[in-house]
Amino acid sequence: MDPMDRKIEKKGWLSRKTIWYIVFAALMLAVFGIIIFGDKSSKYNVDVSRITIEEVKRDVFQDYITVQGTVEPITTIYLDAVEGGRVEEILIEEGNMVKRGDVIIRISNDNLLLEITNNEAQVVRAINELRTARLQMDQTRLNYKQQIINLNINVIQNHRLYDNNVILFEQDHISREEFDQSKEAYESSSELLALLIENYRNDSIYRSIQINSLESSVQSMEESMRIIRRRLDNLNIKATINGELATLNPEIGEVITYGSRVGTINVLDSYKLRVDIDEHYIARIQRGLTGECDFASTPYLGIIRKVYPEVQNGRFAVDMEFTEEVPKQIRIGQTSRIRLQLGESKEGVLLTKGGFYQTTGGQWVFVLDATEEFAVKRDISIGRQNPRYYEVLGGLEPGEKVIVSSYQNYADHDKLILKHNR
């Protein structure tokens, strides 16, 4: 062997370079595995002391809501001005009790007084015309009767003369001319009598129609006069029912117009509660629902008698009346919390109410893992609710724990890591 030649040793397959390739490939596989199979959910660290956790439970769900009611009189009567005018005197101040018919306000109206005066003058004229027409009718009737009596006598006399002349003419004691004259006198007087009687009848019919027309006119004017006099009486605004004069708006010297609201009277025979309810429940509220009111720590039963369908600022109103005893010493304007029963109670899965609902609308929640080290987002279904609980229709099981406090800071995350301060 040549001294210049060096023996080359055969290297093994696991060289240093190959080892680096293997390590690099393993790292890449690990990275790809994490990317493909790893937990890709966004996480957020939450301090347990800053959240509220409640356990889902199975219990009887009581279908009620708690609302606030304000005491009002059972009936409120409005006082409106039936006539306009100037307020001259206020006889009863607001806050006092009134009886039906009591004069509360006196007002004056010169135009109405002038209208009454003119109407009275028209009625007097119509009455005078009626009286004159009746006198004329009586005079005409008397004249006709007198004429008929005189003419009837004349007819009788002419008839008697004619009958005598018939005999005398047959015996040739009178001339033909004298006989004809007696006959013509009798016949003409009879015709005149018939004509006079016909004229009397026609005049009587005309006068009767005239009298009836004048009587109708006078009757209409007198009715109008009674109405106007009632209008004059309306210048005194009176109490229409027994009760408390709750409000009185006008001041002395103020001019009020027809239809103006001048005050209200509260009927204090009983009371009702005006209750404002969130529009969320409008489809479930109806007449006949009952509720328990609390006055001086004593419960009283009430029932919904009227539902107002108008929604204002997200709320609508109902009227509730006491079904049995009315609370003693109750006052208008007093408030009471009412437990309003919406339906029958039945067993179900319950979740304590919390701030999470404002964020999720009850569509999902964060549910704790069995280790209680983290919580994950889960879709749920919520049905009815009362002031304490939601009725869970699906997505949760009794015994599971749920974060019920507000999700405002971490609603966009899928997983919450729970940090326990020890």
Secondary structure, 3 states (H helix, E strand, C coil): CCCCCCCCCCCCCCCHHHHHHHHHHHHHHHHHHHHHHCCCCCEEEEEHHHCCEEECEEEEECCEEEEEEEEEEEEEEEEECCCCEEEEEECCCCCCEECCCCEEEEEECHHHHHHHHHHHHHHHHHHHHHHHHHHHHHHHHHHHHHHHHHHHHHHHHHHHHHHHHHHHHHCCCCCHHHHHHHHHHHHHHHHHHHHHHHHHHHHHHHHHHHHHHHHHHHHHHHHHHHHHHHHHHCCEEECCCCEEEEEECCCCCCEECCCCEEEEEEEEEEEEEEEEEEHHHCCCCCCCCEEEEEECCEEEEEEEEEEEEEEECCEEEEEEEECCCCCCCCCCCCEEEEEEECCCCEEEEEEECCCHHHHHCCCEEEEECCCCCEEEEEECEEEEECCCEEEEEECCCCCCEEECCCCCCCCCCCEEEEECCC
